[in-house]
């Protein structure tokens, strides 16, 4: 500020940007040599498109008019007086942000001074890429490094104070458009943009304008107008420039984000929020134009680069944690015990001094930063926009050739660079499923459903064409009758014999039969399966087939997750691998026939194994928390300070008395399995091999001890369920599709509900009474209501809002008729009762006594 006061006042003829540049410029030093006036740096700036011309009044007195405005030190401090520096620091931005009024309504009272200063100062640097690249850096560092954390905090604070007003943000978007065009005029590949200093300005253009707010209104209105056109043009230009980077430039972009923007809040709340906004706006534009254009795929590329940056950030943190762990290991003999107390083979829970349960650190105590949730990278508009899943399936087949893209390859393999002929990304990139890590599981499930329907239709046609002569029956009026068994896989079972009937039918059916559309019929019941009967069937089947009584699976008493029983093949059990293969077929039929909400508590480890992924210590923590806590205590133990290593090892063995064995229950008796050593003399667990013991313990429970059972289960699952779209699904997504969600917030159910219009509609206020009754239900009643209406008490992927509950009036007073439902269509058929008390009484009676299907 003192330097600014020394400057002469700007003339009236100066442009708007003069004041911000004057504020941002720093003067030369005040040394004797500099003050002599003998030293100047006279350089003639280049002229051409995109160059900035700075007002002469910004130069120090006596400076030649052609003095160059420099962006970094070219001489040592104290040498040159007349070299002007343009910069904008986080500290200066913070000072401006602090002076902003708390509410937009207060702006007029301040005379717009602070707002105008911030608006024009930021716009000035956004217009010039070279100036922008030198701003917001850490001071006094040998290498340029963006102070992204501090910048992110100030940007979020400015957005908070500008809430509801986008005038300044629109000005910055316009400046961004000018800056991007100055950096990269229209053309092909930007071959020379390869370094971190060159791409840093691209990241700042993502950070500064409030893209989520600017693009939120980019939707065609009733008159066909598109609001916020210039911000979208700026967004398109920015996306195109990032896409035109060569692989070296993309790698530099990734590294700047990982190393300089690695703060979780910065990446999640600013960069990814901007990238998602760009992607969602691009998709809305595609829907409006009825074709998918380049900006959409360029936005997908940006998200992939941020995904690669997040993975790189995690690797950097892991390397740092590993180095710290190695340093800690050297100090092992000098550390004191860490609150072990009385310890046996099963140990107490770790508790912090504050009384909270400490996190399990079976991976070695690493405090490394974890990867951001996949949902942070998802293109949410895919769930809201009417993009046909069948269209995406065609893109995945024809463009991507059913191949999934590795984000890291986008930064290393030139085949993913833009095509110089048409400045577009390769055709193989142009599929959402090819970039499956960015696609919400709800949209993936829709594509999977379409693919399964196509496969089922192909199987039906194949069956008809191969056996046409023996299947068709000509009818009297000229039609053709085809037996249901030729078109569908028909499971006819009895309610009291659902497990043996299902086992018999599945074991006698080949892959071709299992891949037909499933139809379930309960013996002696009239229900026609349009989806609801199958839901009821799988609910009954899961209650019995996966219960401990059957002997194949058993729940953990702490986590309540169901896992393979290690003793299931031992005497006196009569189970064989064929039964476990059938269990796998059951799960495969759920996925293949698009019947989410399978009511069995399978752990995440099962779905990781089905996807061919290794299990981890964290999976053991989730499935067997008591075992994990015991292992944690073993790994946490430290000897007294100064104790010799040999004595420390002996104290460890005396404390825990462990050997390389595991114990498990088998039909009322406890059996022991030796993991290392002989049956008569298992190896002892020592201070030096305790981590090996923890790993062997985990492997036996999750891998080796149940290997035969799981392999048969996996084989049965693969017979029914396996396809290119399924291969795109992650283990977490398969779990979500199979198990659904535990969302019981009926406010979400109401958001997605609809009233079916009829000749006579519900009276005014009746629906409010219904939702008051439903909201007042306890957890058990809510589950009963869901099961009554849909056949399953679990929410679909995406929550209850996506269930699509439909409510139809089914008569009125006088009546004592109970509500009914059509579970195939999620339809509640509700009489219009006279008062809320009667409504609650009869609805409760219906949901508590609902089982079976009838047409009367």
C-alpha positions in Angstrom: 0.0 0.0 0.0 2.9 2.3 0.7 4.3 1.6 -2.7 1.0 2.4 -4.2 0.7 5.7 -2.5 4.0 6.7 -4.1 2.6 6.4 -7.6 1.1 9.4 -9.4 -2.7 9.3 -9.8 -3.9 7.7 -13.0 -5.1 10.0 -15.8 -8.7 10.1 -16.8 -7.8 8.6 -20.2 -6.3 5.4 -18.7 -8.3 2.2 -19.3 -10.1 0.4 -16.5 -7.2 -2.0 -16.0 -4.7 0.7 -15.0 -5.6 0.8 -11.4 -5.4 -3.0 -10.8 -2.0 -3.1 -12.5 -0.8 -0.2 -10.4 -1.9 -2.0 -7.3 -0.2 -5.2 -8.3 3.1 -3.8 -9.5 6.0 -3.8 -7.1 8.8 -1.2 -7.4 12.5 -1.7 -7.6 14.6 -1.6 -4.5 15.9 1.5 -2.8 19.6 0.8 -2.8 22.2 3.5 -3.5 23.1 2.0 -6.9 19.5 1.8 -7.9 18.7 5.3 -6.8 21.6 6.7 -8.9 19.3 6.4 -11.9 22.1 4.8 -13.9 20.6 1.4 -14.3 17.6 0.7 -16.4 16.5 -2.4 -18.4 15.4 -1.3 -21.8 13.7 -4.0 -23.8 11.2 -3.7 -26.6 8.2 -5.9 -26.1 6.9 -8.0 -28.9 3.7 -6.9 -30.6 1.1 -9.2 -31.9 -2.2 -10.9 -31.2 -2.8 -11.4 -27.5 -0.1 -9.1 -26.2 -1.0 -6.6 -23.5 -0.1 -2.9 -23.7 0.4 -1.3 -20.3 -0.3 2.4 -19.7 2.9 4.5 -19.6 1.8 6.0 -16.2 2.5 2.7 -14.6 6.2 2.9 -15.2 8.5 4.6 -12.7 9.5 8.2 -13.5 12.3 8.2 -16.0 11.7 4.8 -17.3 11.7 4.5 -21.1 8.3 3.8 -22.6 9.4 0.6 -24.1 10.5 -0.9 -20.8 9.3 -4.5 -20.5 6.9 -5.5 -17.7 8.6 -8.6 -16.3 7.1 -11.5 -14.5 10.0 -12.8 -12.5 13.4 -11.8 -11.2 16.0 -11.4 -14.0 18.5 -9.4 -11.8 19.4 -9.7 -8.2 17.6 -7.4 -5.7 19.3 -4.0 -5.4 20.5 -3.8 -8.9 17.7 -2.5 -11.1 15.3 0.2 -10.2 13.1 0.4 -13.3 12.1 -3.2 -13.7 8.4 -3.5 -13.0 6.9 -6.7 -11.7 3.3 -7.7 -12.1 2.0 -10.2 -9.5 -1.0 -11.1 -7.4 -0.5 -13.0 -4.2 -2.8 -14.9 -2.0 -2.1 -12.4 0.8 -3.3 -9.5 -1.4 -6.4 -11.5 -2.4 -7.1 -12.3 1.2 -6.9 -8.6 2.1 -9.5 -7.8 -0.6 -11.7 -10.7 0.5 -11.6 -9.4 4.1 -12.8 -6.0 3.0 -15.8 -7.3 1.0 -19.1 -6.8 2.7 -20.8 -9.8 4.2 -24.0 -9.4 2.1 -24.5 -8.4 -1.5 -27.0 -5.8 -0.4 -24.3 -4.0 1.5 -22.2 -3.5 -1.6 -23.9 -0.2 -2.6 -23.1 1.3 0.8 -19.4 0.8 0.3 -19.5 2.6 -3.1 -18.4 -0.5 -5.0 -14.8 0.4 -4.3 -13.6 -3.0 -3.0 -15.8 -5.0 -5.3 -14.5 -3.1 -8.4 -10.9 -3.4 -7.3 -11.3 -7.2 -6.9 -13.2 -7.5 -10.1 -10.8 -5.6 -12.3 -7.6 -6.9 -10.6 -8.6 -10.5 -11.1 -9.9 -9.9 -14.6 -6.5 -8.3 -15.5 -4.5 -11.3 -14.7 -7.0 -13.8 -16.1 -6.7 -12.1 -19.4 -3.0 -12.6 -19.6 -1.7 -16.2 -19.3 1.9 -15.3 -18.6 0.9 -13.0 -15.8 -1.6 -15.5 -14.4 1.0 -18.2 -14.3 3.2 -16.1 -12.0 0.4 -15.3 -9.5 -0.6 -16.9 -6.2 2.7 -18.7 -5.8 4.5 -19.3 -2.5 7.0 -16.6 -1.9 10.8 -17.1 -1.5 11.0 -20.5 -3.1 13.6 -21.8 -5.5 10.9 -23.2 -7.8 7.5 -21.8 -8.6 4.8 -23.5 -6.6 1.1 -22.6 -6.5 -0.3 -21.8 -3.0 -3.4 -23.7 -4.0 -4.7 -24.3 -0.4 -4.6 -20.6 0.5 -6.1 -19.6 -2.9 -8.9 -22.1 -2.5 -9.8 -20.8 0.9 -10.0 -17.2 -0.4 -11.9 -18.2 -3.5 -14.5 -20.0 -1.4 -14.8 -17.1 1.0 -15.3 -14.7 -2.0 -18.0 -17.0 -3.4 -19.7 -17.0 0.0 -19.9 -13.3 0.1 -20.9 -13.0 -3.5 -23.7 -15.6 -3.0 -26.7 -14.8 -5.2 -24.8 -12.4 -7.4 -22.9 -13.5 -10.5 -22.0 -10.1 -12.0 -18.3 -10.4 -10.9 -18.1 -14.0 -11.8 -19.4 -13.4 -15.3 -16.8 -10.7 -15.7 -14.1 -13.2 -14.7 -15.5 -15.8 -17.1 -15.3 -13.2 -19.9 -11.6 -12.5 -18.9 -10.9 -16.2 -18.9 -12.3 -16.5 -22.4 -9.8 -13.8 -23.6 -7.0 -15.4 -21.7 -7.6 -18.8 -23.1 -7.7 -17.5 -26.6 -4.5 -15.6 -26.0 -2.7 -18.7 -24.7 -3.9 -21.1 -27.4 -5.4 -19.7 -30.6 -7.6 -22.1 -32.6 -5.7 -25.0 -34.1 -4.5 -28.5 -33.4 -2.2 -30.1 -30.8 -0.4 -27.7 -28.5 3.0 -29.4 -29.0 5.0 -27.0 -27.1 2.9 -26.9 -23.9 4.8 -29.6 -21.9 5.9 -28.1 -18.6 4.2 -27.4 -15.3 4.9 -23.7 -15.6 3.1 -23.6 -18.9 -0.1 -25.4 -17.7 -0.4 -23.7 -14.3 -2.6 -21.0 -15.8 -5.1 -23.7 -17.0 -5.6 -24.8 -13.5 -6.1 -21.2 -12.3 -8.7 -20.7 -14.9 -10.5 -23.7 -13.4 -10.2 -22.4 -9.9 -11.1 -18.7 -10.0 -14.4 -18.4 -11.9 -17.3 -20.0 -10.1 -18.2 -22.5 -12.8 -20.8 -24.4 -10.8 -22.9 -21.2 -10.3 -22.2 -19.8 -13.8 -23.2 -23.0 -15.6 -26.1 -24.0 -13.3 -28.6 -22.1 -15.4 -27.3 -23.3 -18.7 -30.6 -25.0 -19.7 -32.9 -24.1 -22.5 -35.9 -22.2 -21.4 -39.4 -22.4 -22.8 -38.6 -19.7 -25.4 -35.5 -21.6 -26.6 -33.1 -19.1 -25.1 -29.8 -20.2 -23.5 -28.8 -18.0 -20.5 -25.2 -17.5 -19.5 -23.9 -18.0 -23.0 -20.5 -16.3 -22.6 -19.5 -18.4 -19.6 -20.3 -21.6 -21.5 -18.2 -20.3 -24.5 -15.4 -19.7 -22.0 -15.9 -23.2 -20.6 -15.8 -24.7 -24.1 -12.6 -22.9 -25.0 -10.9 -23.9 -21.7 -11.9 -27.6 -22.2 -10.7 -27.6 -25.8 -7.3 -26.1 -24.7 -6.8 -28.8 -22.0 -7.8 -31.5 -24.5 -5.2 -30.2 -27.0 -2.3 -30.7 -24.6 0.2 -33.4 -25.7 0.7 -36.3 -23.3 3.6 -34.5 -21.7 1.4 -31.5 -21.1 -1.3 -33.7 -19.6 1.3 -35.3 -17.3 2.4 -31.9 -16.2 -1.2 -30.9 -15.6 -1.7 -34.0 -13.5 1.5 -33.4 -11.5 0.6 -29.7 -10.8 -2.7 -30.8 -9.4 -1.2 -33.7 -7.4 1.7 -31.8 -5.9 0.5 -28.2 -5.7 -3.3 -28.7 -5.3 -3.1 -31.9 -3.3 -5.1 -30.5 -0.4 -8.3 -32.6 -0.2 -10.6 -29.6 0.2 -9.1 -27.8 -2.8 -9.3 -30.8 -5.1 -12.8 -31.9 -3.9 -14.6 -28.6 -3.4 -13.0 -26.4 -6.1 -11.3 -28.3 -8.9 -13.6 -31.3 -9.1 -16.7 -29.1 -8.5 -15.6 -27.0 -11.5 -14.9 -30.1 -13.7 -18.3 -31.7 -12.8 -20.1 -28.4 -13.6 -18.3 -28.2 -17.0 -19.3 -31.9 -17.7 -22.9 -31.5 -16.6 -23.3 -28.3 -18.7 -21.8 -30.0 -21.7 -24.2 -32.9 -21.4 -27.2 -30.6 -21.1 -26.0 -28.9 -24.3 -25.7 -32.3 -26.0 -29.3 -33.2 -25.0 -30.5 -29.9 -26.3 -28.6 -30.3 -29.6 -29.6 -34.0 -29.8 -26.1 -35.1 -30.5 -22.9 -35.6 -28.4 -20.3 -33.0 -29.3 -16.6 -32.4 -28.6 -17.0 -30.4 -25.3 -18.6 -33.4 -23.7 -15.7 -35.7 -24.3 -13.2 -32.9 -23.5 -15.0 -32.5 -20.1 -14.7 -36.3 -19.6 -10.9 -36.0 -20.3 -10.6 -33.2 -17.7 -12.2 -35.4 -15.1 -9.9 -38.3 -16.0 -6.9 -36.1 -15.6 -8.1 -35.1 -12.1 -8.7 -38.8 -11.4 -5.1 -39.5 -12.4 -3.9 -36.6 -10.2 -5.8 -37.9 -7.2 -4.1 -41.3 -7.7 -0.8 -39.6 -8.0 -1.5 -37.6 -4.8 -2.3 -40.8 -2.9 1.0 -42.5 -4.1 3.0 -39.5 -2.9 1.4 -39.7 0.5 1.9 -43.5 0.6 5.6 -43.1 -0.2 5.9 -40.4 2.6 4.1 -42.7 5.0 6.3 -45.7 4.2 9.4 -43.6 4.7 8.1 -42.4 8.1 7.2 -46.0 9.0 10.7 -47.2 8.2 12.1 -44.4 10.4 9.8 -45.4 13.2 10.9 -49.1 12.9 14.5 -48.0 13.8 13.2 -46.5 17.0 11.3 -49.7 18.0 13.6 -50.6 20.9 13.3 -47.2 22.5 9.5 -46.9 22.5 7.4 -47.5 25.6 4.3 -49.8 25.6 1.1 -48.1 24.3 -1.6 -48.9 26.8 -2.0 -52.6 26.3 -3.0 -53.6 29.8 -4.4 -57.1 30.3 -4.1 -58.9 27.0 -5.0 -62.4 25.9 -5.8 -64.1 22.6 -8.8 -61.9 22.2 -8.0 -58.3 23.2 -9.9 -55.2 24.1 -10.8 -52.3 21.8 -8.2 -49.6 21.3 -9.4 -46.4 23.0 -7.8 -42.9 22.7 -7.2 -40.7 25.7 -10.4 -38.8 24.8 -12.4 -42.1 25.1 -13.0 -42.6 21.4 -12.4 -45.8 19.5 -9.1 -45.4 17.6 -9.0 -46.2 13.9 -7.6 -49.6 13.0 -4.2 -49.3 11.4 -3.5 -52.9 10.3 -1.8 -51.6 7.2 1.1 -50.5 9.4 -0.1 -47.3 11.0 -0.1 -45.2 7.9 -1.8 -41.9 8.1 -1.6 -41.3 4.4 -4.2 -39.4 2.5 -6.9 -41.7 1.0 -8.3 -41.4 -2.5 -11.4 -39.3 -2.8 -14.7 -41.1 -3.1 -15.6 -42.2 -6.7 -18.7 -40.1 -6.4 -16.6 -36.9 -6.4 -15.7 -37.7 -10.1 -19.2 -38.8 -11.3 -21.0 -37.0 -14.0 -24.3 -36.6 -12.1 -26.3 -35.3 -15.1 -26.2 -38.8 -16.6 -28.9 -39.7 -14.0 -31.0 -36.6 -14.6 -30.8 -36.0 -18.4 -32.7 -38.2 -20.8 -29.6 -39.9 -22.4 -30.8 -43.3 -23.6 -28.8 -46.2 -22.0 -29.3 -48.0 -25.3 -27.5 -45.2 -27.1 -24.6 -45.4 -24.7 -24.4 -49.2 -25.1 -24.1 -48.6 -28.9 -21.2 -46.1 -28.2 -19.5 -48.6 -26.0 -19.7 -51.3 -28.6 -19.0 -49.3 -31.8 -16.6 -46.6 -30.5 -14.8 -48.1 -27.6 -14.9 -51.7 -28.8 -15.9 -52.7 -25.3 -12.5 -51.5 -23.9 -12.2 -49.5 -20.7 -9.7 -46.7 -20.6 -6.9 -46.5 -18.0 -6.7 -42.8 -16.9 -2.9 -43.0 -16.5 -2.6 -43.9 -20.2 -4.1 -40.6 -21.2 -1.0 -38.9 -19.8 1.5 -41.3 -21.4 0.2 -42.8 -24.6 0.1 -40.5 -27.7 -2.7 -42.5 -29.2 -5.1 -40.6 -26.9 -4.0 -37.2 -28.2 -6.5 -35.2 -30.3 -6.8 -36.0 -34.0 -5.1 -33.1 -35.7 -7.5 -33.4 -38.7 -10.6 -32.5 -36.8 -9.3 -31.4 -33.4 -11.3 -34.1 -31.6 -10.4 -36.8 -29.2 -10.1 -40.4 -30.6 -13.3 -42.2 -31.4 -12.3 -45.0 -28.9 -12.4 -42.4 -26.1 -16.0 -41.3 -27.0 -18.0 -43.5 -24.7 -19.1 -43.0 -21.1 -18.8 -46.7 -20.2 -15.2 -46.6 -21.6 -14.6 -44.0 -18.9 -16.6 -46.0 -16.4 -14.9 -44.6 -13.3 -16.7 -41.3 -14.0 -20.2 -42.8 -14.5 -22.7 -43.0 -11.6 -23.7 -46.6 -10.7 -27.3 -45.8 -11.3 -26.6 -45.1 -15.0 -24.3 -48.1 -15.3 -27.2 -50.2 -13.9 -29.5 -48.8 -16.6 -26.9 -49.7 -19.3 -26.5 -53.2 -17.8 -30.2 -53.7 -17.8 -30.3 -52.8 -21.5 -27.5 -55.1 -22.2 -29.1 -58.0 -20.3 -32.4 -57.5 -22.1 -30.5 -57.6 -25.5 -28.8 -60.8 -24.4 -32.0 -62.3 -23.3 -33.7 -61.4 -26.5 -30.8 -62.9 -28.5 -31.1 -66.1 -26.5 -34.8 -66.3 -27.1 -34.3 -65.9 -30.8 -31.6 -68.5 -30.8 -33.8 -71.0 -29.0 -36.7 -70.4 -31.4 -34.6 -70.7 -34.5 -32.8 -73.9 -33.3 -36.0 -75.7 -32.2 -38.7 -74.0 -34.3 -40.2 -77.2 -35.7 -41.1 -78.7 -32.3 -42.1 -75.5 -30.5 -44.7 -73.7 -32.7 -48.3 -74.6 -32.6 -50.7 -73.2 -35.1 -53.9 -71.7 -33.7 -57.3 -71.8 -35.4 -57.3 -68.1 -36.2 -53.9 -68.3 -37.8 -51.7 -67.3 -34.8 -48.7 -69.1 -33.4 -48.5 -70.3 -29.8 -45.1 -70.8 -28.2 -44.7 -72.5 -24.8 -43.5 -70.2 -22.1 -40.6 -72.5 -21.4 -39.2 -71.8 -24.8 -39.1 -68.0 -24.2 -38.4 -67.8 -20.4 -36.6 -69.6 -17.6 -39.6 -70.6 -15.6 -39.1 -71.4 -11.9 -42.2 -73.0 -10.4 -41.7 -73.5 -6.7 -43.7 -74.0 -3.5 -43.5 -71.6 -0.7 -42.8 -74.3 1.8 -40.3 -76.0 -0.5 -38.7 -73.0 -2.0 -35.0 -74.0 -1.3 -35.1 -77.7 -2.5 -37.2 -76.8 -5.5 -34.8 -74.0 -6.5 -31.7 -76.2 -6.0 -33.2 -78.9 -8.1 -34.2 -76.6 -11.0 -30.9 -74.6 -11.1 -28.7 -77.7 -10.9 -30.6 -79.3 -13.8 -30.5 -76.1 -16.1 -27.7 -75.3 -18.4 -26.2 -71.9 -19.2 -28.5 -71.3 -22.2 -31.6 -71.8 -20.1 -30.4 -69.7 -17.2 -29.8 -66.8 -19.6 -33.4 -66.6 -20.7 -35.6 -64.0 -18.9 -36.6 -65.3 -15.5 -40.3 -65.9 -14.6 -41.2 -67.2 -11.2 -44.5 -68.9 -10.3 -45.5 -69.9 -6.8 -47.4 -73.2 -6.9 -51.2 -72.8 -6.3 -51.0 -69.0 -6.5 -52.4 -66.8 -9.3 -49.8 -64.1 -9.4 -48.3 -63.3 -12.8 -44.7 -62.4 -12.6 -43.9 -58.9 -14.0 -41.1 -58.5 -11.5 -42.9 -58.4 -8.2 -43.2 -62.2 -7.9 -39.5 -62.6 -8.5 -38.7 -60.1 -5.8 -40.9 -62.1 -3.4 -39.2 -65.3 -4.5 -35.7 -64.0 -3.8 -36.7 -62.6 -0.5 -38.0 -66.0 0.7 -35.1 -67.8 -0.8 -32.4 -65.6 0.8 -34.1 -66.0 4.2 -33.6 -69.7 4.1 -30.7 -70.5 1.8 -28.2 -68.1 3.4 -29.2 -68.7 7.0 -26.9 -70.5 9.5 -29.3 -73.4 9.7 -28.6 -74.4 6.1 -24.9 -74.7 7.0 -23.2 -73.0 4.1 -22.9 -69.5 5.5 -22.7 -68.0 8.9 -23.0 -64.4 10.2 -20.3 -62.8 12.3 -21.8 -62.0 15.7 -20.3 -58.4 15.7 -20.6 -57.2 12.1 -23.6 -59.4 11.1 -22.1 -59.9 7.7 -22.7 -63.3 6.2 -19.5 -65.3 5.2 -18.7 -68.8 4.0 -18.5 -71.4 6.8 -15.0 -72.9 6.7 -16.5 -76.1 8.1 -19.2 -76.5 5.5 -17.4 -79.4 3.7 -16.5 -81.3 6.9 -18.4 -84.1 8.5 -21.3 -84.4 9.2 -22.2 -81.7 6.6 -23.6 -83.1 3.4 -22.9 -80.0 1.4 -20.9 -80.3 -1.8 -19.3 -77.8 -4.3 -22.4 -78.2 -6.5 -24.5 -76.5 -3.8 -22.2 -73.5 -3.6 -22.2 -73.3 -7.4 -26.0 -73.0 -7.1 -25.7 -70.3 -4.6 -23.6 -68.4 -7.0 -26.2 -68.9 -9.8 -28.9 -67.4 -7.5 -26.8 -64.2 -7.0 -26.1 -64.1 -10.8 -29.8 -64.4 -11.6 -30.4 -61.3 -9.4 -28.0 -59.2 -11.3 -28.8 -60.7 -14.8 -32.6 -60.1 -14.4 -32.2 -56.6 -12.9 -33.7 -57.4 -9.5 -31.8 -55.2 -7.1 -32.2 -55.4 -3.3 -31.1 -58.9 -2.5 -31.7 -59.2 1.2 -28.5 -60.8 2.3 -25.7 -59.0 4.2 -22.7 -59.9 2.1 -19.5 -58.0 3.0 -17.5 -55.9 0.6 -14.9 -58.6 0.5 -17.2 -60.9 -1.5 -17.7 -58.5 -4.3 -14.0 -57.7 -4.4 -13.3 -61.4 -4.8 -16.0 -61.7 -7.5 -14.2 -58.9 -9.4 -10.8 -60.7 -9.0 -9.4 -58.1 -6.6 -7.2 -59.0 -3.6 -8.6 -58.6 -0.1 -7.0 -56.3 2.5 -6.7 -55.9 6.2 -9.5 -53.4 6.0 -11.8 -56.1 4.7 -10.9 -58.2 7.7 -11.8 -55.2 10.0 -15.2 -54.9 8.3 -16.1 -58.6 8.3 -14.5 -59.7 11.6 -14.0 -56.6 13.8 -13.2 -58.6 17.0 -10.4 -60.5 15.3 -9.1 -57.3 13.8 -9.0 -55.6 17.2 -6.9 -58.5 18.6 -4.5 -58.3 15.7 -4.3 -54.5 16.2 -3.2 -54.9 19.8 -0.5 -57.3 18.7 0.8 -54.9 16.1 0.6 -51.9 18.5 2.6 -53.5 21.3 5.9 -51.8 22.1 8.6 -53.0 24.6 9.8 -50.8 27.5 12.3 -48.2 26.6 15.9 -49.5 26.6 15.0 -53.1 26.8 17.4 -55.3 24.7 15.9 -56.8 21.6 16.1 -60.4 22.7 14.5 -59.6 26.1 11.8 -57.6 24.3 11.0 -60.5 22.0 10.7 -62.8 25.0 8.4 -60.3 26.8 6.3 -60.1 23.7 5.9 -63.9 23.5 5.1 -64.2 27.2 2.5 -61.5 26.9 0.6 -62.9 23.9 1.4 -66.6 23.9 0.6 -66.9 20.2 1.6 -69.3 17.5 0.8 -69.5 13.7 -2.6 -71.1 14.2 -6.3 -70.1 13.7 -9.3 -71.6 15.4 -12.8 -71.9 14.1 -16.1 -73.5 15.1 -17.2 -76.7 13.4 -20.6 -78.2 14.5 -20.2 -77.3 18.1 -16.5 -78.1 18.5 -13.4 -75.8 18.1 -10.9 -76.8 15.5 -7.4 -75.5 14.9 -5.6 -74.9 11.6 -1.8 -74.5 11.5 -0.6 -71.7 9.3 3.1 -72.1 9.6 5.1 -75.0 11.0 4.1 -78.6 11.7 0.8 -79.9 13.2 2.7 -80.9 16.4 5.0 -77.8 16.5 3.5 -74.6 15.0 5.8 -71.7 14.7 5.6 -69.1 17.5 4.6 -65.5 16.8 7.5 -63.2 17.7 8.2 -59.5 17.7 9.8 -59.7 14.3 7.3 -61.9 12.5 4.0 -60.6 14.0 3.1 -58.7 10.8 3.5 -62.0 8.9 1.1 -63.6 11.4 -1.4 -60.9 10.8 -1.2 -61.3 7.1 -1.5 -65.1 7.3 -4.4 -64.8 9.7 -6.2 -62.5 7.2 -5.4 -64.7 4.2 -6.8 -67.8 5.9 -10.2 -66.2 6.9 -10.7 -64.4 3.6 -8.9 -66.6 1.1 -7.4 -70.1 1.8 -9.8 -71.2 4.5 -12.8 -70.8 2.2 -11.1 -71.3 -1.2 -13.1 -74.3 -2.3 -16.5 -72.8 -1.3 -15.8 -69.5 -3.0 -14.4 -71.0 -6.2 -17.6 -73.0 -6.7 -19.7 -69.9 -5.8 -17.7 -67.7 -8.3 -18.1 -70.4 -11.0 -21.9 -70.4 -10.6 -22.1 -66.6 -10.6 -20.0 -66.4 -13.8 -22.3 -68.9 -15.6 -25.2 -66.5 -15.4 -23.6 -63.0 -15.0 -20.7 -61.9 -17.1 -20.6 -59.3 -19.9 -18.6 -56.3 -21.1 -20.8 -53.9 -19.1 -20.5 -56.0 -16.0 -16.7 -55.9 -16.4 -16.9 -52.1 -16.2 -18.5 -52.2 -12.7 -16.3 -51.8 -9.7 -16.7 -54.1 -6.7 -18.5 -51.3 -4.8 -20.9 -50.8 -7.7 -21.7 -54.6 -7.9 -22.4 -54.5 -4.2 -24.7 -51.5 -4.6 -26.6 -53.2 -7.5 -27.0 -56.5 -5.6 -27.7 -55.2 -2.1 -29.4 -51.9 -2.8 -29.1 -49.1 -0.3 -30.3 -48.8 3.3 -32.0 -45.5 2.7 -35.2 -45.3 4.8 -35.7 -41.5 4.5 -39.3 -41.3 3.3 -38.8 -37.7 2.4 -36.8 -39.0 -0.5 -39.5 -41.5 -1.3 -42.1 -38.7 -1.4 -39.9 -36.7 -3.8 -39.9 -39.5 -6.4 -43.5 -40.5 -5.9 -46.4 -39.7 -8.3 -50.2 -39.9 -8.0 -51.8 -41.8 -10.9 -54.6 -39.7 -12.4 -58.0 -41.3 -12.6 -61.6 -40.3 -13.3 -62.0 -39.5 -9.6 -58.9 -38.1 -7.8 -58.1 -37.9 -4.1 -59.6 -35.0 -2.2 -57.5 -32.1 -1.3 -55.3 -32.8 1.7 -55.6 -36.6 1.6 -52.1 -37.2 0.3 -50.7 -34.9 3.0 -52.4 -37.2 5.6 -50.9 -40.3 3.9 -47.4 -38.9 4.1 -47.9 -37.9 7.7 -48.8 -41.5 8.5 -45.8 -42.9 6.5 -43.3 -40.5 8.0 -44.5 -41.5 11.5 -43.8 -45.2 10.9 -40.9 -46.7 12.8 -38.0 -48.4 11.0 -39.7 -51.8 11.0 -43.0 -50.4 9.7 -41.1 -48.5 6.9 -39.5 -51.8 5.8 -42.8 -53.5 5.9 -44.4 -50.8 3.7 -41.6 -51.0 1.2 -41.9 -54.8 1.0 -45.7 -54.5 0.7 -45.5 -52.0 -2.3 -42.3 -53.2 -4.1 -41.6 -56.7 -2.9 -38.3 -55.6 -1.3 -37.5 -53.6 1.8 -34.3 -52.2 0.4 -33.9 -49.0 -1.6 -32.6 -49.2 -5.2 -29.3 -47.7 -6.2 -29.6 -44.0 -5.8 -32.0 -44.1 -2.9 -35.7 -44.1 -2.3 -36.2 -41.1 -4.6 -35.4 -43.4 -7.6 -37.9 -46.1 -6.5 -40.7 -44.4 -8.4 -43.6 -45.1 -6.0 -47.0 -44.7 -7.7 -50.2 -44.1 -5.8 -53.7 -44.7 -7.3 -57.1 -44.1 -5.8 -59.0 -47.4 -5.4 -62.5 -46.4 -4.4 -63.8 -44.4 -1.4 -66.1 -44.4 1.5 -68.0 -46.3 2.7 -65.4 -49.0 2.8 -63.4 -51.3 5.1 -61.3 -52.6 2.2 -57.5 -52.8 2.9 -55.0 -51.1 0.6 -53.5 -53.4 -2.0 -50.4 -53.2 -4.2 -48.9 -54.3 -7.5 -45.3 -54.9 -6.7 -44.4 -55.4 -10.3 -45.1 -51.7 -10.9 -44.4 -50.3 -7.4 -48.1 -49.3 -7.3 -50.0 -48.6 -4.1 -53.8 -48.9 -4.7 -55.3 -47.0 -1.8 -59.0 -46.4 -0.9 -59.8 -42.8 0.1 -60.6 -43.3 3.8 -62.6 -40.7 5.7 -60.0 -39.8 8.3 -56.2 -40.2 9.1 -56.9 -42.6 12.0 -58.7 -45.1 9.8 -56.1 -44.7 7.1 -53.3 -45.6 9.5 -55.2 -48.5 11.0 -56.0 -50.2 7.7 -52.7 -49.5 6.1 -50.8 -50.9 9.1 -53.0 -54.0 9.0 -52.3 -54.5 5.3 -48.5 -54.2 5.5 -48.3 -56.5 8.6 -50.3 -59.3 7.0 -49.0 -59.2 3.4 -47.7 -62.4 1.9 -48.8 -64.3 -1.2 -50.3 -63.3 -4.6 -53.9 -63.3 -5.7 -55.9 -61.7 -8.4 -59.2 -61.3 -6.5 
